[in-house]
């Protein structure tokens, strides 16, 4: 999936990823009246860069990394942002 590679590349410029996975749920929203295009994605992102950061700061780091993809290519991005220690406990 091209969007997955692009997101991963952008994240890797800002942080070292311990784990990254993304699921595309766009197909579930094709007939949704509010869907004006763009991907509906769910991501799991594990990085040491999240250590000591609250949820808002973690998400801000991801949104800053993804940048302008949120304007057109991505309609919705749900994410779990975990430290390696949190990931191990799952």
Secondary structure as GFF3:
##gff-version 3
##sequence-region A 1 90
A	DSSP	alpha_helix	2	14	.	.	.	ID=ss1
A	DSSP	beta_strand	17	24	.	.	.	ID=ss2
A	DSSP	three_ten_helix	26	29	.	.	.	ID=ss3
A	DSSP	beta_strand	39	47	.	.	.	ID=ss4
A	DSSP	three_ten_helix	48	50	.	.	.	ID=ss5
A	DSSP	alpha_helix	55	66	.	.	.	ID=ss6
A	DSSP	three_ten_helix	67	70	.	.	.	ID=ss7
A	DSSP	beta_strand	74	82	.	.	.	ID=ss8
A	DSSP	alpha_helix	84	89	.	.	.	ID=ss9
###
